[in-house]
Amino acid sequence: MLAEFGIRPDRDDAAFTRLLDALEGHPLAMRAVLLRLGQTPAAALLDELKAAFAGAEGDPATRRIYAPNDLAYLMSCCGCSRTQC
């Protein structure tokens, strides 16, 4: 998915690995967050994702699905992160 957009993440980066772990393989969440790797370092994305998880409502499974998508929406509509909006 990332290669088709010209994004080549550093797979040896520990933050990238933790980001993948946090997304737990959810395809839509991965697409929403990982496509930002072209402009945002993995460590910053991980911090934003953690903040989105913390601020999301629902049980842990629901938060893991909705938080990344909410974060992607906020970035597309106003360009800020969840903690600023």
Residue frames relative to the residue before (quaternion, step in Angstrom):
aa qw qx qy qz dx dy dz
M 1.0000 0.0000 0.0000 0.0000 0.00 0.00 0.00
L 0.7038 0.4722 -0.2867 0.4467 3.60 0.79 -0.95
A 0.6313 0.5616 -0.3364 0.4159 3.58 0.98 -0.82
E 0.6476 0.5283 -0.3347 0.4353 3.60 0.97 -0.73
F 0.6985 0.4008 -0.2603 0.5326 3.60 1.26 -0.30
G 0.5449 -0.6534 0.3783 0.3648 3.58 1.27 0.22
I 0.4980 0.6363 -0.4341 0.3983 3.59 1.21 0.42
R 0.0401 -0.7995 0.5988 -0.0242 3.55 -0.74 1.11
P 0.1540 -0.8219 0.5418 0.0850 3.62 0.05 1.24
D 0.4860 -0.6165 0.5318 0.3176 3.52 -1.28 0.49
R 0.2522 -0.8185 0.5014 0.1229 3.56 -0.17 1.28
D 0.6207 0.5164 -0.3436 0.4795 3.58 1.30 -0.13
D 0.4996 0.6524 -0.4136 0.3922 3.58 1.31 -0.11
A 0.4467 -0.7127 0.4760 0.2568 3.58 -0.66 1.11
A 0.6288 0.5348 -0.3412 0.4495 3.61 1.03 -0.71
F 0.6199 0.5314 -0.3418 0.4653 3.60 1.05 -0.72
T 0.6481 0.5122 -0.3093 0.4711 3.58 0.96 -0.86
R 0.6669 0.4870 -0.3019 0.4764 3.61 0.93 -0.86
L 0.6133 0.5439 -0.3421 0.4593 3.58 1.09 -0.70
L 0.6508 0.5018 -0.3100 0.4780 3.58 0.93 -0.87
D 0.6386 0.5222 -0.3235 0.4635 3.59 0.98 -0.83
A 0.6669 0.5127 -0.3050 0.4466 3.59 0.93 -0.89
L 0.6787 0.4874 -0.2898 0.4667 3.60 1.08 -0.66
E 0.2509 -0.8443 0.4480 0.1531 3.56 1.36 -0.18
G 0.6849 -0.5423 0.2890 0.3916 3.58 1.01 0.75
H 0.4201 0.6887 -0.4909 0.3289 3.61 1.21 0.21
P 0.4331 -0.7571 0.4182 0.2538 3.63 -0.36 1.21
L 0.6894 0.4710 -0.3004 0.4611 3.60 0.84 -0.89
A 0.6434 0.5094 -0.3172 0.4753 3.57 1.00 -0.81
M 0.6410 0.5203 -0.3280 0.4592 3.58 0.98 -0.81
R 0.6611 0.5019 -0.3125 0.4620 3.57 0.89 -0.89
A 0.6609 0.5305 -0.3076 0.4327 3.58 0.91 -0.93
V 0.7598 0.3821 -0.1991 0.4869 3.58 0.92 -0.88
L 0.7179 0.4918 -0.2821 0.4040 3.59 0.72 -1.03
L 0.5963 0.5724 -0.3796 0.4156 3.61 1.07 -0.49
R 0.6090 0.5472 -0.3489 0.4561 3.59 1.25 -0.24
L 0.4496 0.7104 -0.4455 0.3077 3.61 1.24 -0.10
G 0.5734 0.5973 -0.3793 0.4130 3.60 1.18 -0.37
Q 0.7813 0.3007 -0.1532 0.5250 3.59 1.17 -0.60
T 0.7820 0.2841 -0.1168 0.5424 3.57 1.17 -0.56
P 0.4691 -0.6795 0.4771 0.3009 3.63 -0.82 0.90
A 0.6422 -0.5523 0.3801 0.3715 3.56 -1.16 0.66
A 0.6382 0.5359 -0.3362 0.4387 3.61 0.96 -0.81
A 0.6640 0.4879 -0.3069 0.4763 3.60 0.98 -0.82
L 0.6308 0.5221 -0.3311 0.4689 3.59 1.01 -0.76
L 0.6368 0.5271 -0.3227 0.4610 3.56 1.00 -0.83
D 0.6468 0.5097 -0.3182 0.4697 3.60 0.96 -0.83
E 0.6575 0.5013 -0.3081 0.4706 3.60 0.95 -0.87
L 0.6538 0.5144 -0.3095 0.4606 3.56 0.99 -0.84
K 0.6345 0.5175 -0.3311 0.4691 3.60 0.97 -0.78
A 0.6514 0.5010 -0.3159 0.4743 3.59 0.98 -0.82
A 0.6455 0.5143 -0.3181 0.4666 3.59 1.01 -0.79
F 0.6245 0.5254 -0.3332 0.4720 3.60 1.02 -0.78
A 0.6807 0.5077 -0.2921 0.4400 3.56 0.87 -0.99
G 0.7421 0.4218 -0.2253 0.4697 3.59 1.03 -0.77
A 0.5658 0.6224 -0.3795 0.3854 3.58 1.25 -0.22
E 0.4185 -0.6965 0.5277 0.2475 3.53 -1.21 0.58
G 0.6631 0.5302 -0.3784 0.3688 3.54 -1.30 0.32
D 0.6748 -0.4602 0.3773 0.4363 3.51 -1.36 -0.07
P 0.7204 -0.4659 0.2816 0.4298 3.63 -1.20 0.34
A 0.6518 0.5139 -0.3315 0.4486 3.61 0.93 -0.79
T 0.6542 0.5076 -0.3070 0.4692 3.58 0.97 -0.84
R 0.6463 0.5211 -0.3195 0.4569 3.58 0.96 -0.87
R 0.6598 0.5215 -0.3143 0.4403 3.60 0.95 -0.81
I 0.6748 0.4593 -0.2969 0.4955 3.58 1.14 -0.52
Y 0.7638 0.4130 -0.2167 0.4462 3.60 0.76 -1.02
A 0.6229 0.5875 -0.3628 0.3677 3.62 0.88 -0.82
P 0.6812 0.4656 -0.3285 0.4595 3.68 0.77 -0.81
N 0.6640 0.4997 -0.3089 0.4626 3.58 1.00 -0.74
D 0.6116 0.5252 -0.3417 0.4831 3.60 1.09 -0.70
L 0.6429 0.5269 -0.3092 0.4619 3.56 0.98 -0.89
A 0.6597 0.4979 -0.3066 0.4722 3.59 0.91 -0.87
Y 0.6356 0.5254 -0.3320 0.4581 3.60 0.98 -0.77
L 0.6653 0.5033 -0.3094 0.4565 3.57 0.87 -0.92
M 0.6531 0.5065 -0.3183 0.4644 3.57 1.00 -0.78
S 0.6942 0.4704 -0.2911 0.4606 3.60 1.00 -0.70
C 0.7240 0.4503 -0.2703 0.4473 3.60 1.01 -0.65
C 0.8403 0.1128 -0.0418 0.5286 3.60 0.89 -0.79
G 0.4778 -0.7143 0.4159 0.2975 3.61 1.21 -0.12
C 0.6028 0.5456 -0.3816 0.4397 3.58 1.18 0.17
S 0.4891 -0.6127 0.4993 0.3689 3.56 -1.24 -0.03
R 0.7114 -0.4740 0.3117 0.4148 3.57 -1.24 0.41
T 0.6721 0.5134 -0.3121 0.4327 3.58 0.96 -0.77
Q 0.6949 0.4546 -0.2781 0.4828 3.62 1.20 -0.37
C 0.6509 0.5705 -0.3161 0.3884 3.59 1.10 -0.58
